[in-house]
Amino acid sequence: MKNVVEALLKLSGSSALATTIDDVSRESHMLREVVIDHLSKLCEIGLISMSDGVIMVNDRLSLALFAVSLGLDIRKVAEHLSWHDFEYFSAQCLEANDYDTFKNVVFTYNSRRYEIDVVAFRKPKVLCVDCKHWGLRKGKVSQLKKAVILHKERVLAFSNFLKRHLNRYRIRSWSYARLYPIIVTLYEEPITIYEGLPIVPIAKFNNFLQSFDAWSDSLLSIPVKFMKKRII
């Protein structure tokens, strides 16, 4: 199974989410009949779809996490992933937890351009997610700490920008909000929180969201009040 899953990750890279049974057989160096058996099991758990010999990968990141659960080296799996996969999966988790999500949020504040990978709204919470697709390397902790500081600055800027753009994010009826900066990573990192900002591995992101309300008070947040325009 590991060889088939790795072949699927490799063949479905970039924009080519579809491949064929024969291609998977060649890439995995396994007999076609054996490959079909493994693919059928992957279909049953919803990771892929098959029709007339064509295979469609439904969710590359979920397939990658499944590969890791099978024992495939996480560094090898990471070679087949992009930050777009992270962003898509993070947005899916947020939507499954009743958040209204926006991806690649670009804005300008004080003549400076910023971008946040995913911003999610569920009254009165606004989760601002920075997706980090990092490999294992020296100096990782210091890089994470630097990323935390930069993301805090980014979210603070967004909190001020948001005051003037409620309609854009469909929150005109809100009187206030509380913004939470969050970093999502591929790996389980040496630190899980820094200066109140959580650093969450992608495999645990959904569980993190499900238990968010229970301990959100202990996390860094930025409160914002919105001024209502008077109707004369």
PAZAPA-4460 file (N, C-alpha, C; in steps of 0.05 Angstrom, whole numbers, plus 32768, in hexadecimal, padded with zeros to 4 digits):
% residues 232
    n_x    n_y    n_z   ca_x   ca_y   ca_z    c_x    c_y    c_z   seq   type   mol
   8011   7FE8   8000   8000   8000   8000   8011   8019   8000     1      M     A
   8028   8019   800F   8038   8031   8011   8042   803A   7FF6     2      K     A
   804B   8027   7FE6   8056   802E   7FCB   8040   803A   7FB9     3      N     A
   8028   802F   7FBC   8012   803A   7FAB   800B   8057   7FB4     4      V     A
   800A   805B   7FCE   8003   8076   7FD8   8018   808A   7FD0     5      V     A
   8032   8082   7FD2   8047   8094   7FCB   8047   809A   7FAD     6      E     A
   8041   8086   7F9D   803E   808A   7F80   8028   809D   7F79     7      A     A
   8011   809B   7F88   7FFB   80AE   7F83   8003   80CA   7F8A     8      L     A
   8011   80CE   7FA0   801A   80E9   7FA8   802D   80F5   7F93     9      L     A
   803F   80E4   7F89   8052   80EE   7F74   8044   80F4   7F5A    10      K     A
   8032   80E3   7F51   8025   80E6   7F37   800F   80FB   7F37    11      L     A
   8005   8102   7F4F   7FF0   8116   7F51   7FFA   8131   7F58    12      S     A
   8015   8134   7F57   8021   814E   7F5E   801A   8164   7F4A    13      G     A
   8021   817C   7F52   801C   8194   7F42   7FFE   8197   7F3D    14      S     A
   7FF6   819A   7F24   7FD9   819E   7F1E   7FCC   8184   7F14    15      S     A
   7FDC   816F   7F12   7FD1   8156   7F07   7FC7   8144   7F1E    16      A     A
   7FAD   8148   7F25   7FA1   8139   7F3B   7F98   811E   7F32    17      L     A
   7F98   8119   7F18   7F8F   80FF   7F0D   7FA6   80EF   7F02    18      A     A
   7FA5   80D5   7F04   7FB9   80C3   7EF8   7FAA   80A9   7EF0    19      T     A
   7FB9   8095   7EE8   7FAD   807C   7EDF   7FB8   8065   7EEF    20      T     A
   7FA9   804E   7EEE   7FB2   8036   7EFC   7FCC   802D   7EF1    21      I     A
   7FD0   802E   7ED6   7FE9   8025   7ECA   8001   8036   7ED4    22      D     A
   7FFC   8050   7ED6   8012   8062   7EDF   801A   805B   7EFC    23      D     A
   8006   8056   7F0D   800B   804F   7F29   801A   8034   7F2B    24      V     A
   8012   8022   7F1A   801F   8008   7F19   803D   800A   7F12    25      S     A
   8042   801B   7EFE   805E   801F   7EF6   806E   802D   7F0C    26      R     A
   8063   8042   7F17   8071   8052   7F2A   8076   8043   7F44    27      E     A
   8063   8032   7F4C   8066   8023   7F65   8075   8009   7F62    28      S     A
   807A   8001   7F48   8087   7FE7   7F42   8077   7FD0   7F4E    29      H     A
   805D   7FD1   7F4B   804B   7FBC   7F55   8039   7FB3   7F3E    30      M     A
   8030   7F99   7F41   801E   7F8E   7F2D   8004   7F9D   7F2C    31      L     A
   7FF9   7F9F   7F14   7FE0   7FAF   7F10   7FC9   7FA5   7F22    32      R     A
   7FC7   7F8A   7F24   7FB2   7F7F   7F35   7FB4   7F86   7F52    33      E     A
   7FCD   7F87   7F5C   7FD2   7F8E   7F78   7FCC   7FAC   7F7C    34      V     A
   7FD4   7FBC   7F68   7FCF   7FD9   7F6A   7FB1   7FDE   7F6B    35      V     A
   7FA1   7FD1   7F5A   7F84   7FD4   7F59   7F78   7FCE   7F75    36      I     A
   7F82   7FB9   7F81   7F78   7FB1   7F9C   7F7D   7FC8   7FB0    37      D     A
   7F95   7FD3   7FB0   7F9B   7FE9   7FC3   7F8B   8002   7FBC    38      H     A
   7F88   8008   7FA2   7F79   801F   7F9A   7F5B   801D   7FA3    39      L     A
   7F51   8005   7FA1   7F35   8000   7FAA   7F31   8007   7FC7    40      S     A
   7F45   8000   7FD8   7F44   8006   7FF4   7F46   8024   7FF9    41      K     A
   7F56   8032   7FE9   7F58   804F   7FEC   7F3E   805D   7FE3    42      L     A
   7F30   8051   7FD0   7F16   805B   7FC8   7F02   8058   7FDE    43      C     A
   7F03   8042   7FEC   7EF0   803C   8002   7EF2   8051   8018    44      E     A
   7F0A   805B   801D   7F0D   806E   8033   7F0D   808B   8028    45      I     A
   7F07   808E   800F   7F02   80A9   8004   7F1A   80BA   7FFC    46      G     A
   7F32   80AD   7FFB   7F4A   80BC   7FF4   7F4C   80C1   7FD6    47      L     A
   7F42   80AE   7FC6   7F43   80B1   7FA9   7F28   80A8   7F9D    48      I     A
   7F25   80AF   7F84   7F0E   80A5   7F74   7F18   8098   7F5B    49      S     A
   7F0B   8084   7F51   7F13   8076   7F38   7EFC   8073   7F25    50      M     A
   7F03   8076   7F0B   7EEF   8072   7EF6   7EFD   806C   7EDC    51      S     A
   7EF7   8054   7ED0   7F03   804C   7EB6   7F21   804E   7EB6    52      D     A
   7F2D   8045   7ECC   7F4B   8044   7ECE   7F58   805E   7ED5    53      G     A
   7F48   8073   7ED8   7F53   808D   7EDF   7F4F   8092   7EFD    54      V     A
   7F64   809B   7F0B   7F64   809F   7F27   7F65   80BD   7F2D    55      I     A
   7F53   80C6   7F3E   7F52   80E2   7F47   7F58   80E3   7F65    56      M     A
   7F6D   80F2   7F6C   7F73   80F5   7F89   7F60   810B   7F94    57      V     A
   7F50   8103   7FA8   7F3D   8116   7FB3   7F49   812B   7FC5    58      N     A
   7F5D   8123   7FD4   7F6A   8136   7FE7   7F87   812D   7FEB    59      D     A
   7F99   813C   7FDF   7FB5   8134   7FE0   7FC1   8134   7FFD    60      R     A
   7FB9   8147   800D   7FC4   8148   8028   7FBA   8132   8039    61      L     A
   7FA0   812B   8037   7F96   8114   8046   7FA4   80FA   803D    62      S     A
   7FA9   80F8   8023   7FB8   80E1   8019   7FD4   80E1   8024    63      L     A
   7FE1   80F8   8027   7FFB   80FA   8032   7FFC   80F2   804F    64      A     A
   7FE8   80FB   805E   7FE6   80F3   807B   7FE1   80D5   807E    65      L     A
   7FD2   80CA   806B   7FCD   80AD   806B   7FE8   809F   8066    66      F     A
   7FF8   80AA   8054   8012   809E   804E   8024   809D   8066    67      A     A
   8023   80B3   8076   8033   80B4   808E   8029   80A0   80A2    68      V     A
   800F   809C   80A4   8004   8088   80B6   800C   806C   80AF    69      S     A
   8012   8068   8095   801B   804D   808C   8039   8048   8092    70      L     A
   8046   805E   809A   8063   805B   80A1   8076   8067   808C    71      G     A
   806B   8075   8078   807C   8082   8064   808A   8099   8071    72      L     A
   80A3   809C   806B   80B4   80B2   8076   80A7   80CD   8071    73      D     A
   80A3   80DC   8086   8095   80F6   8083   80A4   810A   8072    74      I     A
   80BF   8108   8072   80CE   811A   8061   80CA   8113   8043    75      R     A
   80C7   80F9   803D   80C2   80F0   8022   80A6   80FA   8019    76      K     A
   8093   80F7   802C   8078   8100   8026   8077   811E   8020    77      V     A
   8086   812D   8030   8086   814B   802D   8090   8154   8012    78      A     A
   80A1   8144   8005   80AB   814B   7FEB   8095   814D   7FD6    79      E     A
   807F   813F   7FDB   8069   813F   7FC8   8052   8153   7FCF    80      H     A
   8057   8163   7FE3   8042   8176   7FEC   804A   8193   7FE6    81      L     A
   8037   81A4   7FE3   803C   81C0   7FE0   802C   81CF   7FF6    82      S     A
   8032   81E9   7FF8   8023   81F9   800C   8006   81FC   8003    83      W     A
   8000   81F8   7FE9   7FE4   81F9   7FE0   7FD5   81E2   7FEC    84      H     A
   7FE1   81CB   7FEF   7FD4   81B3   7FFB   7FCD   81BA   8019    85      D     A
   7FE0   81C7   8026   7FDC   81CE   8042   7FC5   81E2   8045    86      F     A
   7FC5   81F6   8034   7FB1   820A   8034   7F95   81FE   8030    87      E     A
   7F93   81ED   801C   7F7A   81E1   8015   7F6F   81D0   802C    88      Y     A
   7F81   81C0   8038   7F78   81AE   804E   7F71   81BF   8066    89      F     A
   7F80   81D4   806C   7F7A   81E5   8083   7F5E   81F1   8080    90      S     A
   7F59   81FB   8067   7F3F   8207   8062   7F28   81F3   8065    91      A     A
   7F2D   81DA   805C   7F19   81C5   805E   7F12   81C0   807B    92      Q     A
   7F27   81BE   808C   7F23   81B9   80A9   7F12   81D0   80B5    93      C     A
   7F18   81E8   80AE   7F0A   81FF   80B9   7EED   81FF   80B0    94      L     A
   7EE8   81F9   8097   7ECD   81F8   808C   7EBD   81E2   8099    95      E     A
   7ECA   81CC   809F   7EBC   81B5   80AC   7EB5   81BC   80C9    96      A     A
   7EC2   81D1   80D4   7EBB   81DA   80EF   7EAB   81F4   80EF    97      N     A
   7E9D   81F8   80D8   7E8A   820E   80D6   7E96   822A   80D4    98      D     A
   7EAE   822C   80C9   7EBB   8246   80C4   7EB7   824E   80A7    99      Y     A
   7EB3   8268   80A3   7EB2   8273   8088   7ECE   827A   8080   100      D     A
   7ED9   826E   806B   7EF6   8271   8066   7EFC   8280   804D   101      T     A
   7F13   828E   804E   7F1E   829C   8037   7F3C   8295   8035   102      F     A
   7F44   828D   801D   7F60   8285   8018   7F6F   829B   800A   103      K     A
   7F89   829C   800F   7F9B   82B0   8003   7F91   82CC   8006   104      N     A
   7F8D   82D4   801F   7F82   82EE   8025   7F98   8303   8023   105      V     A
   7F96   8314   800E   7FAA   8329   8009   7F9E   8344   8011   106      V     A
   7FAD   8354   8020   7FA2   836E   8028   7FBA   8381   802C   107      F     A
   7FB3   839A   802C   7FC7   83B0   8030   7FBF   83C0   8049   108      T     A
   7FD3   83C5   805A   7FCE   83D5   8071   7FE7   83E7   8076   109      Y     A
   7FE2   8401   8079   7FF8   8414   807C   800D   8411   8065   110      N     A
   8002   840F   804D   8012   840E   8034   8023   83F5   8032   111      S     A
   801E   83E1   8042   802D   83C8   8041   801B   83B0   803A   112      R     A
   8024   839F   8028   8014   8389   801F   8019   8370   8030   113      R     A
   8003   8363   8038   8004   834A   8048   7FF4   8334   803A   114      Y     A
   7FFA   831C   8043   7FEA   8305   803A   7FE7   82F0   8050   115      E     A
   7FCF   82E7   8055   7FCA   82D1   8068   7FBE   82BA   8059   116      I     A
   7FC9   82A2   805E   7FC2   828A   804E   7FA4   8284   8050   117      D     A
   7F9A   8282   8068   7F7D   827C   806C   7F73   828E   8083   118      V     A
   7F5C   829B   807E   7F4E   82AA   8094   7F32   829E   8096   119      V     A
   7F2B   8297   80AF   7F11   8289   80B3   7F01   8298   80C8   120      A     A
   7EE7   829B   80C2   7ED5   82AA   80D3   7EBF   8299   80DF   121      F     A
   7EBC   829A   80F9   7EA5   828E   8107   7EA0   82A0   811F   122      R     A
   7E8B   82B0   811E   7E86   82C5   8132   7E89   82BB   814F   123      K     A
   7E99   82CB   815E   7EA9   82E3   8157   7EC6   82DD   8151   124      P     A
   7ECD   82C3   814B   7EE9   82BC   8147   7EF1   82BF   812A   125      K     A
   7F0A   82C8   8127   7F17   82C9   810D   7F32   82BB   810F   126      V     A
   7F35   82A4   8102   7F4E   8295   8104   7F5F   829C   80EB   127      L     A
   7F77   82A4   80F0   7F89   82AD   80DA   7FA0   8298   80D9   128      C     A
   7FA0   8288   80C4   7FB2   8271   80C2   7FC8   8275   80AF   129      V     A
   7FE1   8270   80B8   7FF9   8271   80A8   8002   8255   80A4   130      D     A
   8002   824B   808B   800A   822F   8085   8027   822D   807E   131      C     A
   8036   821E   808E   8053   821C   808B   805A   8200   8081   132      K     A
   8064   81FE   8068   806D   81E4   805D   808B   81E4   805F   133      H     A
   8095   81DC   8076   80B1   81DC   807C   80BC   81C0   807E   134      W     A
   80D5   81BC   8075   80E3   81A3   8079   80F3   81A4   8093   135      G     A
   80FF   818D   809A   810F   818C   80B2   812A   8199   80AC   136      L     A
   8132   81AC   80BD   814C   81B9   80B9   8155   81C6   80D3   137      R     A
   816F   81CD   80D3   817A   81DA   80EB   816E   81F6   80EF   138      K     A
   816C   81FE   8108   8162   8219   810D   8144   821B   810B   139      G     A
   8136   8204   810C   8119   8204   8108   810A   8214   811D   140      K     A
   8112   8211   8136   8105   821F   814C   8107   823D   8149   141      V     A
   811E   8247   8142   8122   8264   813E   8111   826E   8127   142      S     A
   810F   825D   8111   80FF   8265   80FA   80E1   8265   8102   143      Q     A
   80D8   8253   8112   80BD   8252   811B   80B6   826B   812C   144      L     A
   80C8   8272   813E   80C4   828A   814E   80C2   82A3   813D   145      K     A
   80D3   82A4   8129   80D3   82BB   8117   80B8   82BC   8108   146      K     A
   80AF   82A4   80FF   8095   82A2   80F1   807E   82AB   8102   147      A     A
   807F   82A5   811C   806B   82AD   812F   8069   82CC   8131   148      V     A
   8080   82D8   8134   8081   82F5   8136   8076   8303   811D   149      I     A
   807E   82F9   8106   8074   8304   80EC   8056   8300   80E9   150      L     A
   804D   82E8   80F1   8030   82E3   80EE   801F   82F4   8101   151      H     A
   8029   82F8   8119   801B   830A   812C   8019   8326   8120   152      K     A
   802E   8330   8114   802E   834A   8107   801A   834B   80F0   153      E     A
   8019   8335   80E0   8007   8333   80CA   7FE9   8334   80D3   154      R     A
   7FE3   8325   80E8   7FC8   8324   80F2   7FC0   833E   80FF   155      V     A
   7FD2   834B   810D   7FCC   8365   8118   7FC5   8379   8102   156      L     A
   7FD4   8378   80EC   7FCE   838A   80D5   7FB2   8383   80CA   157      A     A
   7FAC   8369   80C8   7F92   8361   80BE   7F7B   836A   80D0   158      F     A
   7F80   836A   80EA   7F6B   8373   80FD   7F63   8390   80F7   159      S     A
   7F76   83A0   80F0   7F71   83BC   80EA   7F64   83BF   80CE   160      N     A
   7F6D   83AF   80BB   7F62   83AF   80A0   7F44   83A7   80A1   161      F     A
   7F3F   8393   80B2   7F24   8387   80B3   7F0F   839B   80BB   162      L     A
   7F16   83AE   80CC   7F03   83C2   80D5   7EF5   83D1   80BE   163      K     A
   7F03   83D4   80A8   7EF8   83E4   8092   7EEE   83D2   807B   164      R     A
   7EEF   83B7   807F   7EE7   83A6   8069   7ED6   838F   8073   165      H     A
   7EC2   8395   8083   7EB0   8380   808E   7EA0   8373   8078   166      L     A
   7E97   8382   8065   7E86   8377   804F   7E95   8362   803F   167      N     A
   7EAF   8367   803B   7EBF   8354   802B   7EBF   8338   8036   168      R     A
   7EBE   8336   8051   7EBF   831C   805E   7EA4   8314   806B   169      Y     A
   7E8F   8322   8062   7E74   831A   806A   7E6F   831B   8088   170      R     A
   7E7B   832F   8095   7E78   8331   80B2   7E6D   834D   80BA   171      I     A
   7E5E   8359   80A9   7E54   8374   80AE   7E44   8375   80C8   172      R     A
   7E36   8360   80CF   7E25   8360   80E7   7E35   835D   8101   173      S     A
   7E4E   8356   80FF   7E5E   8352   8117   7E64   836D   8125   174      W     A
   7E63   836D   813F   7E6B   8385   814E   7E88   8384   8158   175      S     A
   7E92   836B   815A   7EAE   8368   8162   7EB8   834D   8158   176      Y     A
   7ED2   8349   815A   7EDE   832F   8152   7EF7   832B   8163   177      A     A
   7F00   8312   8163   7F19   830C   8171   7F29   82FB   815E   178      R     A
   7F41   8306   8156   7F52   82F9   8142   7F67   82E8   814F   179      L     A
   7F6A   82CF   8145   7F7E   82BC   8150   7F92   82B5   813A   180      Y     A
   7FAB   82BC   813D   7FC0   82B3   812A   7FC8   8296   8130   181      P     A
   7FCA   8285   811B   7FD0   8269   811E   7FE4   8261   8108   182      I     A
   7FF7   8251   810F   800A   8246   80FB   8005   8228   80F9   183      I     A
   8001   821E   80E0   7FFD   8201   80DB   8016   81F7   80CC   184      V     A
   8021   81E1   80D6   8039   81D5   80CA   8035   81B8   80C2   185      T     A
   8048   81AE   80B2   8047   8192   80AA   804E   8180   80C1   186      L     A
   8064   8187   80CF   806F   8175   80E3   8065   817D   8100   187      Y     A
   8069   816A   8112   8066   8170   812F   807F   817F   8137   188      E     A
   807C   8199   813E   8092   81AA   8142   809D   81A9   815F   189      E     A
   80B6   81B1   8163   80C1   81B1   817F   80B2   81C3   8192   190      P     A
   80A5   81D8   8187   8095   81E9   8198   8078   81E9   818D   191      I     A
   8065   81EA   819F   8049   81E9   8197   803A   8204   819C   192      T     A
   8047   8215   81AB   803C   8230   81B0   8053   8243   81B6   193      I     A
   8051   825B   81AB   8066   826F   81B1   8059   828A   81B2   194      Y     A
   805D   8298   81C9   8051   82B2   81CE   8032   82B1   81CA   195      E     A
   8027   829A   81D2   800A   8297   81D1   7FFF   828F   81B6   196      G     A
   8010   828C   81A2   8007   8284   8187   800B   8266   8183   197      L     A
   7FF6   8257   817C   7FF8   823A   8179   8006   8232   815F   198      P     A
   8016   821D   8160   8023   8211   8149   8019   81F5   8147   199      I     A
   8008   81F0   8133   7FF9   81D7   8132   8001   81C6   811A   200      V     A
   8009   81AC   811E   800E   819B   8107   7FF4   8195   80F8   201      P     A
   7FF5   8194   80DD   7FDE   8191   80CD   7FCD   8179   80D4   202      I     A
   7FDA   8163   80DD   7FCB   814B   80E4   7FB9   814F   80FC   203      A     A
   7FBF   8163   810D   7FB0   8168   8125   7F9E   8181   8123   204      K     A
   7F9D   818D   810B   7F90   81A7   8108   7F72   81A4   810D   205      F     A
   7F65   818F   8103   7F48   818C   8107   7F42   8188   8125   206      N     A
   7F51   8178   8133   7F4D   8174   8150   7F51   818F   815F   207      N     A
   7F65   819E   8156   7F6A   81B8   8162   7F51   81CA   815F   208      F     A
   7F45   81CA   8148   7F2E   81DB   8143   7F16   81D2   8154   209      L     A
   7F13   81B8   8156   7EFC   81AD   8165   7EFD   81B3   8183   210      Q     A
   7F15   81B6   818D   7F18   81BD   81AA   7F20   81DA   81AE   211      S     A
   7F1E   81EA   819A   7F28   8205   819B   7F1B   8216   81B1   212      F     A
   7F00   8214   81B3   7EF2   8225   81C6   7EFA   821F   81E3   213      D     A
   7F02   8206   81E8   7F09   81FE   8204   7F21   820C   820F   214      A     A
   7F34   8214   81FD   7F4C   8220   8207   7F55   8239   81F8   215      W     A
   7F43   8245   81E9   7F4A   825C   81D9   7F52   8274   81EA   216      S     A
   7F48   8275   8204   7F4F   828B   8216   7F6D   828C   821C   217      D     A
   7F7B   8275   8219   7F97   8274   821F   7FA9   827C   8207   218      S     A
   7F9C   8281   81F0   7FAB   8287   81D7   7FAC   82A6   81D3   219      L     A
   7FC0   82AE   81C4   7FC2   82C9   81BB   7FAA   82D0   81AA   220      L     A
   7F9E   82E7   81AF   7F87   82F0   819E   7F88   830E   819D   221      S     A
   7F7D   8319   8188   7F7C   8336   8183   7F5E   833E   8182   222      I     A
   7F54   834C   8196   7F38   8354   8196   7F34   836D   8184   223      P     A
   7F1E   836E   8176   7F18   8384   8164   7EFA   838C   8167   224      V     A
   7EF5   83A5   816B   7EDA   83AF   816B   7ED4   83BE   8151   225      K     A
   7EBC   83B9   8147   7EB4   83C6   812D   7EA0   83DC   8133   226      F     A
   7EA6   83F3   8127   7E94   840A   812B   7E7D   8408   8117   227      M     A
   7E65   840A   8121   7E4D   840A   8110   7E47   8425   8105   228      K     A
   7E42   8427   80EB   7E3B   8441   80DF   7E1F   8449   80E7   229      K     A
   7E1C   8461   80EF   7E02   846C   80F6   7DF2   8472   80DD   230      R     A
   7DD9   846B   80DE   7DC7   8472   80C8   7DB7   848A   80D0   231      I     A
   7DBA   849F   80C0   7DAD   84B9   80C6   7D92   84BB   80B6   232      I     A
***
